[in-house]
Amino acid sequence: MADTPDTPNGADTGAADAQQQPKITQRVVAQYIRDLSFENALAQKGLTGDLTPEIQVQVNLDARKRGQESQYEVITKLNITSKTKEGGEPLFVLEIEYAGVFQIEGVPQEQLHPYLLIECPRITFPFLRRVVSDVTRDGGFPPLNLEMIDFVQLYRNEIQRRAQSQQADQTPAGTA
């Protein structure tokens, strides 16, 4: 005798599970540069000598609900500084805010925050990366090709930082 699932009338449970879970839909409505600043300190100061760069990239994310139903704006903010390894003289500073507007439906409310700050920046990052490359090249430097950013780890680090901050705020004065 063949094995049958433990469901009434041999019904398929996969179809029932699919009906219970909402279908997640996501659409990119728009992408744009909200703010951009590039300063070429090398050209301004006329630095000479060993100009081996040391580059630092700071990443911040922000998400906010928009006026329309189920629309969110997710902003990736980069602050990139390039300095000489030897003297620490600035070569360039690039600050950019790159935004994406997303139409998102079917994501449970308790999962919306991580979804906005992980999945949405993953979608816009390749476009942001190209803008950074073009701006540094057009600014007189070799194109800066950013490494992939681990948005999951970035999100986890921020949650941990907030938890530690809340814990420190709740610790009574005079205690360790």
N, C-alpha and C positions, 0 to 999 in steps of 0.2 A: 504494500500500500504506500502511496506517495505521501510525503510530508505536506501538511496544509497549515497555513498560518492560523494562529489562534484568534481569528476575527470572525464575526458572524457572517455567514454565507460566503466565506472565503474572500471577503472584500480586501482590496489592496490598501494598506495603511499609508503608503507613500503619498497617494493622492490626497488623503485626509490631512496629512501633515502639511502638504503644500497649500491647502486651502486655509489652514489655521495661521500660517506665517504670512504676514503682509509682504507683498511684492515691493521691493525697494527700487525706486526709480530716481535717477539723478540725471540732470541735464545742465550743461554749462550754458548759462544765459549770456555771459559776457566775461571778458578778461581785459584788464587794462593796468597801466602804470598810474598809480595814485600820486606818487611823489618820486622824484629822482634828483639826486645831486651827485656830481662827480667833480672832484678837485684834483688837478694834476699839480702836486707840489714840486715835482721834479722840474717841470718847465718853469714854474714861478721862481724857484730858488736857484736853478742852474746847478744842481748837485753834480759832482764828478767823483771819480774813483770807483771802488768796488760797490756796485749797486745791486748786489744779490738780495732779492726781496724776501721778506718774511711776511706772510699774509695771514691775517686773522679774520674769521667770519663769525659774526654773531647773528643768530636767527631768533626772531620773535614772531609769534602767530597771534592773530586776533580774528574772532568771528562774531558777527552780529546779525540779528534778524532784520530783514527788510520789511517795507510796508506791505508788499504783496504776500499772499498766502504761500507758505512753504518755500520762501526765497531767503537765502542767506548770503551775506558777503563775507568772504574769508580772505584775510590779508596776510601775506608773508612779507615780513620786514627783514631786510638784510642790512647790516652795517659791516662793510668790508674795509679794512685798513691794510695798507702795504707799507712796510718800513724796511730800511736797509738793515741787514743782519748785524753789521759792524757797529754803526753809530746810532741806529734807531731813528734815523732821519725819515720823515714821512715821504713816501713816493706818490701815493694817491689815496684818496678816501672816496668810497662809493657808498651812498645810502640810497636804498630803493624800497618802496612799498608797492608790491604787486598784488592786485586784487582779482578775485574771481567771484562772480555772482552765480550761485547754484540754485536750481529748483530741485528740492529733495522731498520725496514722499515715501512713506512706508517705513521709516526708521523709527523704532521705539524711542520715546522721549528720553529714557535713561541711557540710551546709546548715542543720542544725537551729538552731545559735546565731543566725545572722542572721534566720532565720524567726521565732524566738521574740521577738527584740528589734525586729523591724520589723513583721511582719504582725499579730502578736497585739496590740500597742499600738494599731495602726490600728483594730482592731475595737472596743476598749474606749474609745477616745478620745472619741467622741461622748457617751457616758454620763458620763465624767469631766468633760467640758466643761459638761454640764448641771448636775452637782453643784456645780461651781465657780460657775456663774452663780447658782444658787439660794442658795448659802451667802453670797455677797457681797451679794445683794439682801436676804436675811433678816438680814444683819449690819448693815444700815443704809446701804448704798452702792448706787449703780446696779449692775445686774448686769454682771459681768465676763464678756464673751464672748471666750474665748481664740481666737486665730488657730490655723489648722491647724498641726500640728507635722510637719516633714519628718523622719520616723523613719529614712529611708534616710541622709540627711545626718548625722543625730545618730549613727547607727551608724558611719558612715565616720569621723567626727571622733573617736569613742572608739577605734576601731582604730588610727588614726593617732597619737593621744595615747599609747596603750599601746606602740606601736612605738618612738616617740621616748623614752619612759621606759625601755624595755628597752635601747635603744641608749645612753642616758646612763649606765645602770647598768653597761654592759659597757665603757665607756670607762675606761681606766686613769687613776688619779689623776695629776695633773701634766701631762696632755696636753690639747690643745684639742679 
